[in-house]
Amino acid sequence: MSERVSDFRSDTVTRPTPEMRKSMAAAVVGDDVLGDDPTVQELEEKSAKMFGKDAALFVPSGTMGNEMAINVWSRPGDEIIVEARSHVYLYEGAGTAVISGVQVCPIETSDGVMPIDKIRASLRDSTDIHCPRTSLVCIENTHNILGGRVLPIDYLRLLRAFTSEHGLRIHLDGARLFNASCATGIPAAEYAALADSVMFCLSKGLCAPIGSMLVGDSEFIERASRVRKMLGGGMRQVGVIAAPAIISLDSMVDRLEFDNERCHQIAVGIAELPGLLLDPKTVETNILIAHLEPPAPSAGELCEALEARGVLGLPLGDDTVRFVTHHDVDADDVARLVDAMREVLRG
């Protein structure tokens, strides 16, 4: 195996920058559960302002943030509407059922955009004792498993009008919302204005070592704080990890455009390889999902061959592989991945 490793498995593998490490050592801290940590307070105030919301809450992970929002907006026995390959449905350990006691109604899409008419058809008649109450629509922007796709702002406006008409809430899983913002030029606050709550991650492309934020109105955040405590997410002298998160928001957001562009470069460089099903036009941000067919090897075999050449990808089942660009891969890493893919797939 090559001495140098180019890691495209996820943007969660990013490491804190030297500036972030210094900030951790110098952070002013207090007991955040008691409301005494000034660094956390600064982070929460900055996050709320960036997203145009009343308040924000620092949480250990994006999964916790999503599940907290679902818990606040629903009650046991409700049904929530989600995209069929969304993170809250596939990758949060059935937290919707275990934590909140809600049933999930998944809607299949090819791009993460759940058609309004399909959402309308999924609404339950809560006056019928046989049916659960539909309480919430969860959306994901960008959509991870569908290749970092961006939900169009015009669609989100239509969805907001529909949910308002029917008394539903919208929670936005915006783990990579800043990637969407960089791709479209639409500020995060404009997306956030079309949702009742938003979760976004600090520990992916923004390079912070730990944590995510949950933003919403003051009443929502107050209720979410109680859920966070119940789930064991109340943290103490957590300013040591809030400090690098502040740097993330100050200096890491705009550079995500480089990650988006490098991912598109990879797509263009490998799209015509034999056995690879990939349309570069669908690669909108920093995630590339490639589907395989003969004569290509299986996803596992492909990733083993790439690893031997110093490149890491993530197999998703037998015939799908994911590559994600981020702060810790550069133009040389992109070239290494493209060259390795050409060598493996051209035999």
Phi, psi and omega in degrees: 000143179301148179293322179272137179243127175258110190260105179252016183296319183193159172278002173284350181275359180299146180251148179299144180287164176305321178298320179295318180298320178295320181296328179295319181290329186262359188298137170277128187233165174202184180275106186292329178298328177271001178079024189253006184265107185293331180289320175296318179300318178298316180297316182294319178296317179297317181296314180301318181294317181299328184259004177066029180248165182292321190207167180215159181223129179277126182232156184295330185209161176295321178301314178299317180300315178298313184292328175296316181296316178300320180295320181292318188275355184227176175223157182307134182095352176286169171237139177241149182258128182223160172285143192294341177241028180284160181296318183295335180272318188263330197232025178237031170059034182058031181300328179302319180281314187288315186275317188249349179066033180251154177265147183250134173250103182273143177241124181285136173218170174257347186222009179089353183266102179285117181302140181301322182293328177287324175295317179301317181292340182271349181296140180263151175274098186290349176281346177271121184294348178279346191249145171285166174272128172280123186241337194208144169245124177257131177236158183231122184215109004281163182268116187300293190291340176268016170091037176066029182291145181262131174283124182298141183296325179295322176297317181296326176295318177296318180296318180298317179297319181295313182293325177296320179297326186255009175070031179257155173262157174240126168250130180256113168282095182255042181313318180240037183298327180292332173295320176297317180298318178294325182288328186253340187080005180271124181299150179303324181296330179290321173295315184297330180297341182262011178225154178279331176213152181221135168250136171223149185265142175261339191260014175257244183296341180278355167076358176296149184288331186209145162112158175219169179238146173240127182235150180178195178282171188298319180296318178299314182294324176298316178292321179296327179298322178294320179293319178303316179297317180299324182275000180084019182264005175286120185248156187265254183282064190273002174302337179294336175254345173287329181300309177294333177294326176297318176298322177305312183288330181281326191227357185252349186290308186295330183288351179299339177298330177293320178298316179300316182293319180295325178295319178295323177299320177298314181301314179296324184287337185241356190300328185268006182290146182296135177084004182250127177254106186202127175252111182303334180296337181273355180269096190261334182228231189253014180240131177240121175252117180248131177260143186245146173214160179307140014270011180293150174289176174293165180300318179297316180294320178298314182294327175296317180294322178293320180299323177296341179255013175083022182232133180247128171235176183240114176287136176240088187081195185279333190233020181221137178229146181242139171233136182231128176269155185195183185302328187266011169239140183240192183299325178294321178295320178299314179297323179295318179295313181299315180297318180294319179296318179296319181295317182289313188279340175267356173070000000 
